[in-house]
């Protein structure tokens, strides 16, 4: 197996590479499984890719050599929280609105912009200035809005992000000697079982419950809790 990455040496590309390596590791781990047994989907790849990203984030925080470096890493963690818990749900909601309206005929640019502004306000409120009302025109995700067989694309990112955070929380609760066995089981189960059974079998967790996702969101917000003691370091000049 070969991995080709258009890599640039910055923190964003580092996380993208971690995601790709997670995807590759998952494919390698299930390479011996018969093809007819595999239930692969984008959500399953996102779970493992986001798991590698979260592990990478926590390792960077642990290895930070100064308060400023730790604050910078955690700031990127906050950026990932915003993307996965606000921006992606905004895009998903907009896709739903456009797809529903499209049933009645072609939509004008102004009407799509109107839907964009509405969904933007619903998700962002007054936390940002301005509206990216032409976002739908430059995002490939929206090309499928006119395809009745595949109307949505974005939800897999947020589901994978929250699932990965919850999986790490559950792994922290088990005996360390059990982690390798559970880790191997998760990889194989992610390829062969219904998605909800991955958590039921390995962690006795019910992902169909509201409590699971509430706890997953709380766990995903760990950069917000961790960065508070270092906020002043972000703007403090280095000596």
C-alpha atoms as an extended CHARMM CRD file, in Angstrom:
* protein
*
       239  EXT
         1         1  UNK       CA              0.0000000000        0.0000000000        0.0000000000  PROA      1               0.0000000000
         2         2  UNK       CA              1.2550000000        3.4800000000       -0.8910000000  PROA      2               0.0000000000
         3         3  UNK       CA              0.0360000000        6.8130000000        0.4690000000  PROA      3               0.0000000000
         4         4  UNK       CA              0.4280000000        9.9540000000       -1.6210000000  PROA      4               0.0000000000
         5         5  UNK       CA             -0.2130000000       13.2690000000        0.1190000000  PROA      5               0.0000000000
         6         6  UNK       CA              0.1190000000       16.8190000000       -1.1660000000  PROA      6               0.0000000000
         7         7  UNK       CA              1.6370000000       17.9260000000        2.1220000000  PROA      7               0.0000000000
         8         8  UNK       CA              2.4730000000       21.4460000000        3.2490000000  PROA      8               0.0000000000
         9         9  UNK       CA              4.2890000000       21.9250000000        6.5880000000  PROA      9               0.0000000000
        10        10  UNK       CA              1.5730000000       23.5890000000        8.6320000000  PROA      10              0.0000000000
        11        11  UNK       CA             -0.7840000000       22.4360000000       11.3730000000  PROA      11              0.0000000000
        12        12  UNK       CA             -3.8440000000       22.1820000000        9.1000000000  PROA      12              0.0000000000
        13        13  UNK       CA             -2.0680000000       19.8800000000        6.6580000000  PROA      13              0.0000000000
        14        14  UNK       CA             -0.6670000000       17.8750000000        9.5740000000  PROA      14              0.0000000000
        15        15  UNK       CA             -4.1850000000       17.0380000000       10.7230000000  PROA      15              0.0000000000
        16        16  UNK       CA             -5.2830000000       16.2240000000        7.1780000000  PROA      16              0.0000000000
        17        17  UNK       CA             -2.3350000000       13.8460000000        6.9230000000  PROA      17              0.0000000000
        18        18  UNK       CA             -3.2510000000       12.2400000000       10.2520000000  PROA      18              0.0000000000
        19        19  UNK       CA             -6.7410000000       11.6560000000        8.8560000000  PROA      19              0.0000000000
        20        20  UNK       CA             -5.3730000000       10.0480000000        5.6900000000  PROA      20              0.0000000000
        21        21  UNK       CA             -3.0490000000        7.8330000000        7.7180000000  PROA      21              0.0000000000
        22        22  UNK       CA             -6.0110000000        6.7420000000        9.8380000000  PROA      22              0.0000000000
        23        23  UNK       CA             -7.9220000000        5.8670000000        6.6870000000  PROA      23              0.0000000000
        24        24  UNK       CA             -4.9320000000        3.9090000000        5.3630000000  PROA      24              0.0000000000
        25        25  UNK       CA             -4.4360000000        2.0990000000        8.6710000000  PROA      25              0.0000000000
        26        26  UNK       CA             -8.0970000000        1.0890000000        8.6620000000  PROA      26              0.0000000000
        27        27  UNK       CA             -7.8560000000       -0.2550000000        5.1150000000  PROA      27              0.0000000000
        28        28  UNK       CA             -4.6960000000       -2.1640000000        6.0030000000  PROA      28              0.0000000000
        29        29  UNK       CA             -6.2800000000       -3.6230000000        9.1630000000  PROA      29              0.0000000000
        30        30  UNK       CA             -9.2080000000       -5.0890000000        7.2480000000  PROA      30              0.0000000000
        31        31  UNK       CA             -7.2780000000       -6.2040000000        4.1650000000  PROA      31              0.0000000000
        32        32  UNK       CA             -7.7120000000       -9.8730000000        5.0950000000  PROA      32              0.0000000000
        33        33  UNK       CA            -11.4850000000       -9.6310000000        5.3910000000  PROA      33              0.0000000000
        34        34  UNK       CA            -13.4510000000      -11.0680000000        2.4540000000  PROA      34              0.0000000000
        35        35  UNK       CA            -14.9550000000       -8.2910000000        0.3710000000  PROA      35              0.0000000000
        36        36  UNK       CA            -18.4730000000       -9.6730000000        0.7800000000  PROA      36              0.0000000000
        37        37  UNK       CA            -18.2320000000       -9.2170000000        4.5650000000  PROA      37              0.0000000000
        38        38  UNK       CA            -17.3430000000       -5.5340000000        4.4630000000  PROA      38              0.0000000000
        39        39  UNK       CA            -19.9310000000       -2.8150000000        5.1230000000  PROA      39              0.0000000000
        40        40  UNK       CA            -17.8190000000        0.1740000000        4.2580000000  PROA      40              0.0000000000
        41        41  UNK       CA            -19.1780000000        3.6970000000        4.0600000000  PROA      41              0.0000000000
        42        42  UNK       CA            -17.8770000000        7.2410000000        4.3450000000  PROA      42              0.0000000000
        43        43  UNK       CA            -19.0770000000        7.4190000000        7.9580000000  PROA      43              0.0000000000
        44        44  UNK       CA            -16.8570000000        4.4570000000        8.8950000000  PROA      44              0.0000000000
        45        45  UNK       CA            -13.7970000000        5.9900000000        7.2650000000  PROA      45              0.0000000000
        46        46  UNK       CA            -14.5460000000        9.2910000000        9.0080000000  PROA      46              0.0000000000
        47        47  UNK       CA            -14.6920000000        7.5480000000       12.3980000000  PROA      47              0.0000000000
        48        48  UNK       CA            -11.1530000000        6.1810000000       12.0950000000  PROA      48              0.0000000000
        49        49  UNK       CA             -9.7840000000        9.2720000000       10.3330000000  PROA      49              0.0000000000
        50        50  UNK       CA            -11.1730000000       11.5610000000       13.0230000000  PROA      50              0.0000000000
        51        51  UNK       CA             -9.9320000000        9.1760000000       15.7130000000  PROA      51              0.0000000000
        52        52  UNK       CA             -6.3800000000        9.6260000000       14.3960000000  PROA      52              0.0000000000
        53        53  UNK       CA             -6.8890000000       13.3940000000       14.3020000000  PROA      53              0.0000000000
        54        54  UNK       CA             -8.0290000000       13.4540000000       17.9300000000  PROA      54              0.0000000000
        55        55  UNK       CA             -5.1120000000       11.2920000000       19.0200000000  PROA      55              0.0000000000
        56        56  UNK       CA             -2.7570000000       13.6150000000       17.1360000000  PROA      56              0.0000000000
        57        57  UNK       CA             -4.2970000000       16.6990000000       18.7870000000  PROA      57              0.0000000000
        58        58  UNK       CA             -3.9190000000       15.2650000000       22.2740000000  PROA      58              0.0000000000
        59        59  UNK       CA             -0.3510000000       14.1690000000       21.5690000000  PROA      59              0.0000000000
        60        60  UNK       CA              0.5440000000       17.6830000000       20.3720000000  PROA      60              0.0000000000
        61        61  UNK       CA             -0.9510000000       19.1840000000       23.5340000000  PROA      61              0.0000000000
        62        62  UNK       CA              1.0010000000       16.7730000000       25.7280000000  PROA      62              0.0000000000
        63        63  UNK       CA              4.2390000000       17.4450000000       23.8530000000  PROA      63              0.0000000000
        64        64  UNK       CA              3.9430000000       21.2440000000       23.7800000000  PROA      64              0.0000000000
        65        65  UNK       CA              7.1510000000       22.8030000000       25.0910000000  PROA      65              0.0000000000
        66        66  UNK       CA              5.6800000000       26.1350000000       26.1970000000  PROA      66              0.0000000000
        67        67  UNK       CA              2.3450000000       27.6500000000       27.2740000000  PROA      67              0.0000000000
        68        68  UNK       CA              2.1870000000       29.5530000000       23.9750000000  PROA      68              0.0000000000
        69        69  UNK       CA              2.6870000000       26.3850000000       21.9460000000  PROA      69              0.0000000000
        70        70  UNK       CA              0.0370000000       24.5640000000       23.9590000000  PROA      70              0.0000000000
        71        71  UNK       CA             -2.3670000000       27.4840000000       23.4940000000  PROA      71              0.0000000000
        72        72  UNK       CA             -1.7350000000       27.4890000000       19.7260000000  PROA      72              0.0000000000
        73        73  UNK       CA             -2.4810000000       23.7650000000       19.4700000000  PROA      73              0.0000000000
        74        74  UNK       CA             -5.6260000000       24.1060000000       21.5590000000  PROA      74              0.0000000000
        75        75  UNK       CA             -6.6930000000       27.0500000000       19.3960000000  PROA      75              0.0000000000
        76        76  UNK       CA             -6.5800000000       24.7270000000       16.4110000000  PROA      76              0.0000000000
        77        77  UNK       CA             -8.6380000000       22.2900000000       18.4590000000  PROA      77              0.0000000000
        78        78  UNK       CA            -11.2560000000       25.0250000000       18.9240000000  PROA      78              0.0000000000
        79        79  UNK       CA            -11.2220000000       25.6310000000       15.1840000000  PROA      79              0.0000000000
        80        80  UNK       CA            -11.9910000000       21.9540000000       14.6110000000  PROA      80              0.0000000000
        81        81  UNK       CA            -14.8390000000       22.1340000000       17.1140000000  PROA      81              0.0000000000
        82        82  UNK       CA            -16.3200000000       25.1060000000       15.2610000000  PROA      82              0.0000000000
        83        83  UNK       CA            -16.0490000000       23.3850000000       11.8810000000  PROA      83              0.0000000000
        84        84  UNK       CA            -17.5740000000       20.1020000000       13.0270000000  PROA      84              0.0000000000
        85        85  UNK       CA            -20.2600000000       21.4120000000       15.3790000000  PROA      85              0.0000000000
        86        86  UNK       CA            -21.3060000000       24.6550000000       13.6600000000  PROA      86              0.0000000000
        87        87  UNK       CA            -20.0810000000       24.9680000000       10.0580000000  PROA      87              0.0000000000
        88        88  UNK       CA            -20.8740000000       21.4160000000        8.9570000000  PROA      88              0.0000000000
        89        89  UNK       CA            -24.3510000000       21.3800000000       10.5960000000  PROA      89              0.0000000000
        90        90  UNK       CA            -24.9650000000       24.7200000000        8.8170000000  PROA      90              0.0000000000
        91        91  UNK       CA            -24.0240000000       23.1780000000        5.4650000000  PROA      91              0.0000000000
        92        92  UNK       CA            -26.1640000000       20.1260000000        6.1850000000  PROA      92              0.0000000000
        93        93  UNK       CA            -29.1840000000       22.2460000000        7.1290000000  PROA      93              0.0000000000
        94        94  UNK       CA            -28.7560000000       24.3600000000        4.0050000000  PROA      94              0.0000000000
        95        95  UNK       CA            -28.5740000000       21.2500000000        1.8180000000  PROA      95              0.0000000000
        96        96  UNK       CA            -31.8240000000       20.0330000000        3.4000000000  PROA      96              0.0000000000
        97        97  UNK       CA            -33.5290000000       23.3800000000        2.7650000000  PROA      97              0.0000000000
        98        98  UNK       CA            -32.3390000000       23.5810000000       -0.8440000000  PROA      98              0.0000000000
        99        99  UNK       CA            -33.2190000000       19.9660000000       -1.5830000000  PROA      99              0.0000000000
       100       100  UNK       CA            -36.7300000000       20.4220000000       -0.1940000000  PROA      100             0.0000000000
       101       101  UNK       CA            -37.3120000000       23.6490000000       -2.1130000000  PROA      101             0.0000000000
       102       102  UNK       CA            -35.9110000000       22.1160000000       -5.2990000000  PROA      102             0.0000000000
       103       103  UNK       CA            -38.8540000000       19.6870000000       -5.4090000000  PROA      103             0.0000000000
       104       104  UNK       CA            -41.0270000000       22.5770000000       -6.6160000000  PROA      104             0.0000000000
       105       105  UNK       CA            -38.7390000000       23.5340000000       -9.5110000000  PROA      105             0.0000000000
       106       106  UNK       CA            -35.4920000000       25.2970000000      -10.2670000000  PROA      106             0.0000000000
       107       107  UNK       CA            -34.2810000000       27.8200000000       -7.7010000000  PROA      107             0.0000000000
       108       108  UNK       CA            -32.9780000000       31.2960000000       -8.3880000000  PROA      108             0.0000000000
       109       109  UNK       CA            -29.6280000000       32.4430000000       -7.0400000000  PROA      109             0.0000000000
       110       110  UNK       CA            -31.3690000000       34.9980000000       -4.8420000000  PROA      110             0.0000000000
       111       111  UNK       CA            -33.6600000000       32.3480000000       -3.3620000000  PROA      111             0.0000000000
       112       112  UNK       CA            -30.7330000000       30.0700000000       -2.5340000000  PROA      112             0.0000000000
       113       113  UNK       CA            -28.9400000000       33.0540000000       -1.0120000000  PROA      113             0.0000000000
       114       114  UNK       CA            -32.0430000000       33.7350000000        1.0800000000  PROA      114             0.0000000000
       115       115  UNK       CA            -32.0130000000       30.1510000000        2.3630000000  PROA      115             0.0000000000
       116       116  UNK       CA            -28.2990000000       30.4940000000        3.0340000000  PROA      116             0.0000000000
       117       117  UNK       CA            -28.7810000000       33.6180000000        5.1290000000  PROA      117             0.0000000000
       118       118  UNK       CA            -31.5800000000       31.9410000000        7.0870000000  PROA      118             0.0000000000
       119       119  UNK       CA            -29.5410000000       28.8130000000        7.8850000000  PROA      119             0.0000000000
       120       120  UNK       CA            -26.4790000000       30.9460000000        8.6560000000  PROA      120             0.0000000000
       121       121  UNK       CA            -28.4780000000       32.9610000000       11.1880000000  PROA      121             0.0000000000
       122       122  UNK       CA            -29.9230000000       29.7900000000       12.7310000000  PROA      122             0.0000000000
       123       123  UNK       CA            -26.4680000000       28.2580000000       13.2670000000  PROA      123             0.0000000000
       124       124  UNK       CA            -24.1690000000       31.2390000000       13.8500000000  PROA      124             0.0000000000
       125       125  UNK       CA            -26.5510000000       33.7300000000       15.4380000000  PROA      125             0.0000000000
       126       126  UNK       CA            -24.7190000000       37.0180000000       16.1190000000  PROA      126             0.0000000000
       127       127  UNK       CA            -21.3300000000       35.4060000000       16.7790000000  PROA      127             0.0000000000
       128       128  UNK       CA            -19.8180000000       36.4880000000       13.4300000000  PROA      128             0.0000000000
       129       129  UNK       CA            -20.0520000000       39.5010000000       11.1570000000  PROA      129             0.0000000000
       130       130  UNK       CA            -21.4350000000       39.1090000000        7.6500000000  PROA      130             0.0000000000
       131       131  UNK       CA            -22.8120000000       36.0680000000        5.8250000000  PROA      131             0.0000000000
       132       132  UNK       CA            -21.0400000000       33.7920000000        3.3470000000  PROA      132             0.0000000000
       133       133  UNK       CA            -24.1810000000       33.6250000000        1.2010000000  PROA      133             0.0000000000
       134       134  UNK       CA            -22.3860000000       32.2820000000       -1.8850000000  PROA      134             0.0000000000
       135       135  UNK       CA            -20.7790000000       29.3990000000       -0.0210000000  PROA      135             0.0000000000
       136       136  UNK       CA            -23.1220000000       26.9470000000       -1.7760000000  PROA      136             0.0000000000
       137       137  UNK       CA            -21.7300000000       28.0170000000       -5.1720000000  PROA      137             0.0000000000
       138       138  UNK       CA            -18.1280000000       27.1080000000       -4.3790000000  PROA      138             0.0000000000
       139       139  UNK       CA            -18.6200000000       24.0040000000       -2.2080000000  PROA      139             0.0000000000
       140       140  UNK       CA            -18.5990000000       20.7300000000       -4.1860000000  PROA      140             0.0000000000
       141       141  UNK       CA            -20.7890000000       19.2100000000       -1.4330000000  PROA      141             0.0000000000
       142       142  UNK       CA            -23.8030000000       21.0300000000       -2.8760000000  PROA      142             0.0000000000
       143       143  UNK       CA            -23.4610000000       19.5490000000       -6.3590000000  PROA      143             0.0000000000
       144       144  UNK       CA            -25.3580000000       16.5250000000       -5.0350000000  PROA      144             0.0000000000
       145       145  UNK       CA            -28.3230000000       18.6320000000       -3.9710000000  PROA      145             0.0000000000
       146       146  UNK       CA            -29.8000000000       18.0410000000       -7.4090000000  PROA      146             0.0000000000
       147       147  UNK       CA            -29.1340000000       14.2960000000       -7.2500000000  PROA      147             0.0000000000
       148       148  UNK       CA            -32.1400000000       12.5590000000       -5.7080000000  PROA      148             0.0000000000
       149       149  UNK       CA            -30.0910000000        9.4370000000       -4.9710000000  PROA      149             0.0000000000
       150       150  UNK       CA            -27.4900000000       11.2520000000       -2.8520000000  PROA      150             0.0000000000
       151       151  UNK       CA            -28.8900000000       14.5040000000       -1.4200000000  PROA      151             0.0000000000
       152       152  UNK       CA            -26.5740000000       14.8250000000        1.5670000000  PROA      152             0.0000000000
       153       153  UNK       CA            -22.8830000000       14.6080000000        2.2110000000  PROA      153             0.0000000000
       154       154  UNK       CA            -21.7580000000       16.6040000000        5.2430000000  PROA      154             0.0000000000
       155       155  UNK       CA            -23.2230000000       14.6990000000        8.1850000000  PROA      155             0.0000000000
       156       156  UNK       CA            -20.5470000000       11.9740000000        8.0490000000  PROA      156             0.0000000000
       157       157  UNK       CA            -17.8970000000       14.4500000000        9.2060000000  PROA      157             0.0000000000
       158       158  UNK       CA            -19.7170000000       15.4870000000       12.3580000000  PROA      158             0.0000000000
       159       159  UNK       CA            -20.8620000000       11.9400000000       13.1630000000  PROA      159             0.0000000000
       160       160  UNK       CA            -17.2960000000       10.6870000000       12.7900000000  PROA      160             0.0000000000
       161       161  UNK       CA            -15.9150000000       13.5750000000       14.8620000000  PROA      161             0.0000000000
       162       162  UNK       CA            -18.3260000000       13.0120000000       17.7570000000  PROA      162             0.0000000000
       163       163  UNK       CA            -18.0210000000        9.2180000000       17.5750000000  PROA      163             0.0000000000
       164       164  UNK       CA            -14.2230000000        9.4280000000       17.7020000000  PROA      164             0.0000000000
       165       165  UNK       CA            -14.2830000000       11.6800000000       20.7650000000  PROA      165             0.0000000000
       166       166  UNK       CA            -16.7290000000        9.3850000000       22.5200000000  PROA      166             0.0000000000
       167       167  UNK       CA            -14.6390000000        6.3540000000       21.6020000000  PROA      167             0.0000000000
       168       168  UNK       CA            -11.5540000000        7.9230000000       23.1970000000  PROA      168             0.0000000000
       169       169  UNK       CA            -13.5580000000        8.6920000000       26.3340000000  PROA      169             0.0000000000
       170       170  UNK       CA            -14.7370000000        5.0840000000       26.5200000000  PROA      170             0.0000000000
       171       171  UNK       CA            -11.2030000000        3.7780000000       25.9640000000  PROA      171             0.0000000000
       172       172  UNK       CA             -9.9900000000        5.9010000000       28.8880000000  PROA      172             0.0000000000
       173       173  UNK       CA            -12.4990000000        4.0920000000       31.1120000000  PROA      173             0.0000000000
       174       174  UNK       CA            -11.2760000000        0.5480000000       30.4030000000  PROA      174             0.0000000000
       175       175  UNK       CA             -8.2090000000       -1.2430000000       31.7140000000  PROA      175             0.0000000000
       176       176  UNK       CA             -5.0630000000       -0.3440000000       29.7690000000  PROA      176             0.0000000000
       177       177  UNK       CA             -4.3800000000       -4.0150000000       29.1140000000  PROA      177             0.0000000000
       178       178  UNK       CA             -7.7340000000       -4.2280000000       27.3290000000  PROA      178             0.0000000000
       179       179  UNK       CA             -7.0920000000       -1.3410000000       24.9230000000  PROA      179             0.0000000000
       180       180  UNK       CA             -5.1550000000       -3.3450000000       22.2530000000  PROA      180             0.0000000000
       181       181  UNK       CA             -7.8530000000       -6.0410000000       22.1480000000  PROA      181             0.0000000000
       182       182  UNK       CA            -10.6930000000       -3.5150000000       21.9750000000  PROA      182             0.0000000000
       183       183  UNK       CA             -8.8200000000       -1.4480000000       19.4060000000  PROA      183             0.0000000000
       184       184  UNK       CA             -8.4440000000       -4.4190000000       17.0810000000  PROA      184             0.0000000000
       185       185  UNK       CA            -12.0670000000       -5.3750000000       17.6320000000  PROA      185             0.0000000000
       186       186  UNK       CA            -13.2310000000       -1.8410000000       16.8110000000  PROA      186             0.0000000000
       187       187  UNK       CA            -11.3400000000       -1.8330000000       13.5020000000  PROA      187             0.0000000000
       188       188  UNK       CA            -12.8380000000       -5.1200000000       12.3790000000  PROA      188             0.0000000000
       189       189  UNK       CA            -16.3090000000       -4.3080000000       13.7060000000  PROA      189             0.0000000000
       190       190  UNK       CA            -16.2220000000       -0.9140000000       11.9750000000  PROA      190             0.0000000000
       191       191  UNK       CA            -15.9290000000       -2.7820000000        8.6890000000  PROA      191             0.0000000000
       192       192  UNK       CA            -18.4630000000       -5.5390000000        9.3140000000  PROA      192             0.0000000000
       193       193  UNK       CA            -21.1350000000       -4.5760000000       11.8750000000  PROA      193             0.0000000000
       194       194  UNK       CA            -23.9710000000       -2.0410000000       11.7190000000  PROA      194             0.0000000000
       195       195  UNK       CA            -22.5580000000        1.2680000000       12.9490000000  PROA      195             0.0000000000
       196       196  UNK       CA            -24.4670000000        1.3070000000       16.2350000000  PROA      196             0.0000000000
       197       197  UNK       CA            -23.2820000000       -2.2030000000       17.1260000000  PROA      197             0.0000000000
       198       198  UNK       CA            -19.6410000000       -1.0760000000       17.1270000000  PROA      198             0.0000000000
       199       199  UNK       CA            -20.3210000000        0.8380000000       20.3370000000  PROA      199             0.0000000000
       200       200  UNK       CA            -22.8200000000       -1.6270000000       21.7800000000  PROA      200             0.0000000000
       201       201  UNK       CA            -20.4220000000       -4.5510000000       21.4660000000  PROA      201             0.0000000000
       202       202  UNK       CA            -17.2010000000       -2.8730000000       22.5510000000  PROA      202             0.0000000000
       203       203  UNK       CA            -18.3740000000       -0.2070000000       25.0170000000  PROA      203             0.0000000000
       204       204  UNK       CA            -21.9520000000       -1.1590000000       25.9650000000  PROA      204             0.0000000000
       205       205  UNK       CA            -23.0090000000        2.2630000000       24.6810000000  PROA      205             0.0000000000
       206       206  UNK       CA            -26.2540000000        3.0610000000       22.8860000000  PROA      206             0.0000000000
       207       207  UNK       CA            -25.6280000000        5.5670000000       20.0860000000  PROA      207             0.0000000000
       208       208  UNK       CA            -29.3630000000        5.7880000000       19.4440000000  PROA      208             0.0000000000
       209       209  UNK       CA            -29.8180000000        7.5360000000       22.7850000000  PROA      209             0.0000000000
       210       210  UNK       CA            -29.7510000000       11.3150000000       23.2530000000  PROA      210             0.0000000000
       211       211  UNK       CA            -27.4430000000       10.8410000000       26.2380000000  PROA      211             0.0000000000
       212       212  UNK       CA            -24.7310000000        9.3260000000       24.0450000000  PROA      212             0.0000000000
       213       213  UNK       CA            -24.5590000000       12.3340000000       21.7220000000  PROA      213             0.0000000000
       214       214  UNK       CA            -24.8670000000       14.8460000000       24.5740000000  PROA      214             0.0000000000
       215       215  UNK       CA            -21.8670000000       13.2200000000       26.2360000000  PROA      215             0.0000000000
       216       216  UNK       CA            -20.0560000000       13.0740000000       22.8950000000  PROA      216             0.0000000000
       217       217  UNK       CA            -20.4870000000       16.8300000000       22.4060000000  PROA      217             0.0000000000
       218       218  UNK       CA            -19.2880000000       17.4710000000       25.9590000000  PROA      218             0.0000000000
       219       219  UNK       CA            -16.1960000000       15.3500000000       25.3020000000  PROA      219             0.0000000000
       220       220  UNK       CA            -15.5200000000       17.0620000000       21.9650000000  PROA      220             0.0000000000
       221       221  UNK       CA            -15.4190000000       20.4340000000       23.7500000000  PROA      221             0.0000000000
       222       222  UNK       CA            -12.2820000000       19.4650000000       25.6850000000  PROA      222             0.0000000000
       223       223  UNK       CA            -10.1280000000       22.0900000000       23.8580000000  PROA      223             0.0000000000
       224       224  UNK       CA            -12.5010000000       24.8020000000       25.1230000000  PROA      224             0.0000000000
       225       225  UNK       CA            -12.0190000000       23.6890000000       28.7180000000  PROA      225             0.0000000000
       226       226  UNK       CA             -8.2750000000       23.1790000000       28.3390000000  PROA      226             0.0000000000
       227       227  UNK       CA             -7.4270000000       26.4850000000       26.6690000000  PROA      227             0.0000000000
       228       228  UNK       CA             -8.8580000000       28.7980000000       29.3350000000  PROA      228             0.0000000000
       229       229  UNK       CA             -5.6830000000       28.9070000000       31.4830000000  PROA      229             0.0000000000
       230       230  UNK       CA             -3.6110000000       29.7440000000       28.3710000000  PROA      230             0.0000000000
       231       231  UNK       CA             -5.7600000000       32.3830000000       26.6580000000  PROA      231             0.0000000000
       232       232  UNK       CA             -3.3840000000       35.1710000000       27.6680000000  PROA      232             0.0000000000
       233       233  UNK       CA             -0.4530000000       33.3220000000       26.1250000000  PROA      233             0.0000000000
       234       234  UNK       CA             -1.8650000000       33.5680000000       22.5890000000  PROA      234             0.0000000000
       235       235  UNK       CA             -1.0510000000       37.2710000000       22.2800000000  PROA      235             0.0000000000
       236       236  UNK       CA              1.9460000000       37.3990000000       24.6100000000  PROA      236             0.0000000000
       237       237  UNK       CA              5.2360000000       37.9770000000       22.7070000000  PROA      237             0.0000000000
       238       238  UNK       CA              7.8860000000       35.2930000000       23.1110000000  PROA      238             0.0000000000
       239       239  UNK       CA             11.1030000000       36.2150000000       24.9220000000  PROA      239             0.0000000000
